[in-house]
């Protein structure tokens, strides 16, 4: 497809993609930076700016503490700038001698190692907490649709047929994990292509053990997006008697929210591990364009679906920021860990080299993700 035709098609849906994208990304970035901000202020660090986005300011105001709250034109992130930061990425600090004596005790670098680590870790932790709260709200207020994990029909020549599944089988566990919802079974199978799974099924009151290997298949969703997932070839029951809508009490919903957060983390790390091992293709990695596309598509399914997407992206951003890569929060934490072991921080030169390597890595990753986006959106 001609790139200009593709761009024209994308442009035609520009607002439908842009508004949900900005909503999701702005909320998630705000939560992340607010985590840094709150812990920094609690530790007595002076804060010059709290920014959503980069580049020239659209609008902003100063609070009573002298912090500039601003919204900028490039909505692809944000930052909290301390009084001793050289730049928005906190990649370097001004020397204490260059600051007024009254400000020196408010500097980030003047805080204890534990305080600095807490400030840096607060951003990703805020993302995880935010996601758990969203999941908790969904499970307690909107409820969970529970469909019995019952086999209604089996596709011919499928992995399920070869494994010996029969219509009427009730799946009770997979690899020792208890299954109470058909969607739980689907998620495990979808994320386990070409892997041997051990099933326990209830067949006419008797427990039967089965082993199946989900086939790797490329599917297309209703929006035209293609994904490679594992499939068994099992169809769920369509009977109204086999599904219910259950609203959980807040405590149960919170536990389920934590488990949902853990699932996103474990699946993300599992996917990256499989990419490194060569078991998965890296073409599923996406960047801002893909997020914009998915946000627009999910928004057509309603606010609840968009809220769920915000939770998933919040977990993902929190996880990515914990990777031990200079420029990211995890890179700072890595340096602090080394400082704790050595009893003194790394030299400024070493840290500067690390930040440059980290910047190069992040830029390459962004270029690769954007390239994947262009291919998936059929711009190339």
C-alpha positions in Angstrom: 0.0 0.0 0.0 1.3 3.5 -0.9 2.6 5.3 2.2 0.7 8.5 1.3 -2.6 6.6 1.0 -1.9 5.0 4.4 -1.1 8.3 6.0 -4.3 9.8 4.5 -6.3 7.0 6.0 -4.6 7.4 9.4 -5.2 11.1 9.2 -8.9 10.6 8.6 -9.1 9.0 12.0 -6.7 11.5 13.6 -9.0 12.9 16.2 -10.6 9.5 17.1 -7.1 8.3 17.8 -5.6 11.4 19.3 -8.2 12.2 22.0 -8.2 8.7 23.6 -4.4 8.5 23.2 -3.9 11.8 25.0 -6.3 10.8 27.7 -4.5 7.5 28.4 -1.0 8.8 28.2 -1.6 12.0 30.1 -3.2 10.2 33.0 -0.5 7.5 33.2 2.4 10.0 32.9 0.8 12.3 35.5 0.5 9.4 37.9 4.1 8.4 37.4 5.5 11.9 37.8 3.2 12.5 40.8 4.8 9.5 42.5 8.2 11.2 42.1 6.9 14.5 43.1 5.1 13.5 46.3 8.0 11.5 47.8 10.5 14.2 46.8 8.5 16.9 48.5 8.0 14.7 51.5 11.8 14.3 51.7 12.2 18.1 51.5 13.6 18.3 48.0 13.1 21.7 46.2 11.1 21.2 42.9 11.5 23.7 40.1 9.0 22.1 37.6 6.3 19.5 37.2 5.7 19.0 33.5 3.4 16.9 31.4 5.0 16.7 28.0 8.2 18.1 26.7 9.1 21.2 24.7 7.5 24.7 24.8 4.9 25.3 27.4 1.2 25.4 26.4 0.1 26.7 29.8 1.1 26.5 33.4 1.2 28.2 36.8 3.4 28.5 39.9 2.3 27.1 43.3 3.2 28.6 46.7 6.4 26.5 46.9 7.7 28.0 43.6 7.1 24.9 41.5 6.1 25.5 37.9 3.2 23.2 36.9 3.2 23.1 33.1 1.7 21.3 30.1 4.0 21.2 27.1 3.4 20.6 23.4 5.0 17.2 23.0 2.8 14.7 25.0 5.2 11.8 25.0 6.2 11.8 28.6 6.8 14.2 31.4 9.3 15.0 34.2 9.8 16.5 37.6 12.8 18.8 37.7 14.6 19.3 41.0 16.4 22.5 41.9 19.8 20.9 41.3 18.9 19.1 38.0 20.9 20.1 35.0 18.1 18.9 32.7 14.6 17.3 32.6 16.1 13.8 32.5 17.9 14.2 35.8 21.0 13.0 34.0 23.2 15.4 35.8 23.2 17.7 38.9 24.6 21.2 39.4 27.4 21.5 41.9 26.3 22.5 45.4 28.7 25.4 45.3 26.7 26.9 42.3 23.5 27.1 44.3 22.5 29.6 47.0 23.4 28.3 50.5 19.7 28.4 51.4 18.9 25.9 48.6 21.7 23.4 49.2 19.8 21.5 51.9 16.8 21.2 49.5 18.9 19.5 46.7 18.2 16.0 45.5 21.9 15.0 45.7 22.1 16.3 49.3 19.6 13.7 50.5 20.5 10.3 51.9 20.9 7.3 49.6 17.7 5.8 50.9 15.7 9.0 50.2 17.1 9.3 46.7 16.2 5.7 45.9 12.7 6.1 47.4 12.1 9.2 45.2 13.2 7.4 42.0 11.3 4.2 42.8 8.1 6.2 43.6 7.3 6.8 40.0 7.0 3.1 38.9 5.4 2.2 42.2 2.7 4.8 41.6 2.0 3.3 38.2 1.5 -0.1 39.8 -0.7 1.2 42.5 -2.8 3.2 40.0 -3.3 0.1 37.8 -4.3 -2.0 40.8 -6.8 0.6 41.9 -8.3 0.6 38.4 -8.6 -3.1 38.3 -10.1 -3.1 41.7 -12.7 -0.6 40.6 -13.6 -2.6 37.6 -14.0 -5.9 39.5 -16.0 -4.3 42.3 -18.2 -1.8 40.6 -18.5 -3.0 37.0 -18.1 -6.7 37.8 -16.5 -9.6 36.1 -18.2 -11.7 33.5 -17.6 -15.3 34.4 -18.1 -18.0 31.8 -17.8 -21.6 32.8 -14.6 -23.1 31.4 -16.6 -25.7 29.6 -15.9 -27.2 26.2 -18.9 -26.8 24.0 -17.3 -27.8 20.7 -13.9 -28.8 19.3 -12.5 -27.6 16.0 -11.5 -30.4 13.6 -7.8 -31.2 13.4 -7.0 -28.9 16.3 -4.6 -29.2 19.2 -7.6 -29.9 21.4 -8.8 -32.7 19.2 -5.3 -34.3 19.2 -5.1 -33.9 23.0 -8.3 -35.8 23.5 -10.7 -33.1 24.7 -14.4 -33.9 24.4 -17.5 -31.7 24.3 -18.8 -31.3 27.8 -15.4 -31.3 29.5 -15.0 -28.8 32.3 -11.4 -27.5 32.6 -10.5 -27.2 36.3 -6.7 -26.4 36.2 -3.8 -25.7 33.8 -0.3 -26.6 35.0 -1.6 -26.6 38.5 -3.3 -23.2 38.2 -7.0 -23.3 39.2 -9.4 -22.3 36.4 -12.8 -20.9 37.1 -13.4 -18.7 34.1 -13.1 -19.5 30.4 -11.3 -16.2 29.9 -8.6 -17.4 32.3 -8.0 -20.5 30.2 -7.9 -18.4 27.1 -5.2 -16.1 28.4 -3.0 -18.9 29.5 -3.4 -20.7 26.2 -3.0 -17.5 24.1 0.3 -16.7 25.8 1.7 -20.2 25.5 2.0 -21.0 21.8 4.1 -24.2 21.1 4.4 -25.0 24.8 3.2 -28.1 26.4 0.3 -27.5 28.9 -1.1 -30.0 31.4 -4.9 -29.8 31.9 -7.1 -31.3 34.5 -10.7 -31.7 33.3 -13.9 -32.8 34.9 -15.5 -35.4 32.6 -18.8 -36.7 33.9 -17.6 -36.3 37.5 -14.3 -38.0 36.9 -10.9 -36.2 36.7 -9.0 -36.7 33.5 -5.5 -35.5 32.8 -4.7 -34.2 29.3 -1.7 -32.7 27.7 -1.9 -30.2 24.8 0.4 -27.9 22.8 -1.4 -24.7 21.7 -0.7 -24.0 18.0 0.8 -20.6 17.0 -1.8 -18.9 14.8 -2.1 -15.4 13.4 -5.5 -13.9 14.1 -7.1 -10.7 13.0 -9.4 -8.8 15.4 -12.4 -6.8 14.5 -10.3 -3.7 14.0 -8.0 -5.4 11.5 -5.0 -5.8 13.8 -3.1 -9.0 13.5 -1.6 -11.0 16.5 0.2 -14.3 16.9 -1.2 -16.3 19.7 -1.6 -19.8 20.9 -4.9 -21.6 20.1 -6.4 -24.9 21.2 -9.4 -25.0 19.0 -12.0 -25.1 21.8 -15.3 -23.2 21.6 -16.9 -22.0 24.7 -20.5 -22.7 25.7 -23.0 -20.2 24.4 -25.7 -21.1 26.9 -26.9 -18.2 29.2 -26.8 -20.7 32.0 -23.0 -21.0 31.8 -22.1 -17.3 32.4 -22.8 -14.8 35.1 -21.8 -11.2 36.0 -20.3 -11.1 39.4 -19.4 -7.9 41.4 -16.7 -8.6 44.0 -16.4 -7.1 47.4 -13.6 -4.5 47.7 -11.1 -6.8 49.4 -11.5 -9.6 46.9 -11.5 -7.1 44.0 -8.2 -5.7 45.4 -6.6 -9.1 45.5 -7.8 -9.7 42.0 -6.4 -6.3 40.9 -3.0 -7.3 42.3 -3.1 -10.6 40.5 -4.1 -8.8 37.2 -1.1 -6.5 37.7 1.2 -9.4 38.3 -0.1 -11.1 35.1 0.7 -8.1 33.0 4.2 -7.9 34.5 4.9 -11.7 34.2 3.6 -11.8 30.6 5.6 -8.8 29.5 8.8 -10.2 31.0 8.0 -13.6 29.6 7.6 -12.2 26.1 10.8 -10.3 26.3 12.6 -13.4 27.5 11.2 -15.4 24.6 12.3 -12.7 22.1 15.8 -12.9 23.5 15.7 -16.8 23.3 14.3 -16.6 19.7 11.0 -18.2 20.6 9.0 -15.0 19.8 9.2 -12.4 17.1 9.9 -8.8 18.2 7.4 -7.5 15.8 4.8 -7.3 18.5 6.7 -4.4 20.3 4.9 -1.2 19.7 5.4 2.5 20.2 3.4 5.7 20.4 1.6 5.2 17.0 0.4 1.8 18.1 -0.7 3.1 21.4 -2.7 5.8 19.7 -4.3 3.3 17.3 -5.2 0.9 20.0 -6.5 3.7 22.3 -8.8 5.0 19.5 -10.1 1.5 18.7 -10.6 0.6 22.4 -12.5 3.9 22.9 -15.1 2.7 20.5 -15.8 -0.2 22.9 -16.6 2.3 25.7 -15.0 4.1 28.6 -14.6 0.9 30.7 -12.4 -0.7 28.0 -10.3 2.5 27.8 -9.9 2.5 31.5 -8.7 -1.1 31.4 -6.2 -0.1 28.7 -5.0 2.8 30.9 -4.3 0.3 33.7 -2.4 -2.1 31.4 -0.3 0.8 30.0 0.4 2.1 33.5 1.8 -1.3 34.5 3.9 -1.5 31.3 5.3 2.0 31.9 6.1 1.2 35.5 7.8 -2.0 34.5 9.8 -0.5 31.7 11.1 2.3 33.9 12.4 -0.3 36.3 14.7 -1.8 33.7 18.4 -1.1 34.8 19.1 1.2 31.8 20.6 4.6 32.5 18.1 7.4 31.6 15.3 5.3 33.1 14.4 5.1 36.8 15.9 1.6 37.0 19.3 3.0 35.8 19.3 5.5 38.6 18.5 2.7 41.1 21.3 0.6 39.6 23.8 3.4 40.2 22.4 3.8 43.8 22.9 0.0 44.3 26.5 0.3 43.2 26.9 3.3 45.5 25.6 1.3 48.4 28.1 -1.5 47.8 31.1 0.8 47.1 30.3 3.3 49.9 30.6 6.1 47.4 28.9 7.1 44.1 30.4 6.4 40.7 32.5 9.1 39.2 30.7 11.8 37.2 32.5 10.6 34.0 31.3 7.0 34.5 27.7 8.1 35.1 27.8 10.4 32.1 29.0 7.6 29.9 26.3 5.4 31.3 23.6 8.0 30.5 24.8 8.4 27.0 24.7 4.6 26.4 21.3 4.5 28.0 20.1 7.4 25.8 21.4 5.6 22.7 19.6 2.4 23.7 16.3 4.1 24.4 16.5 6.0 21.1 17.2 2.8 19.2 14.3 1.0 21.0 11.9 3.9 20.1 13.0 3.8 16.5 12.5 0.0 16.3 9.1 0.3 18.0 8.0 3.1 15.6 9.2 1.0 12.6 7.0 -1.8 13.9 4.1 0.6 14.2 4.5 1.8 10.6 4.5 -1.8 9.4 1.5 -2.8 11.5 -0.4 0.3 10.4 0.5 -0.5 6.8 2.4 2.7 6.3 5.3 0.6 4.9 
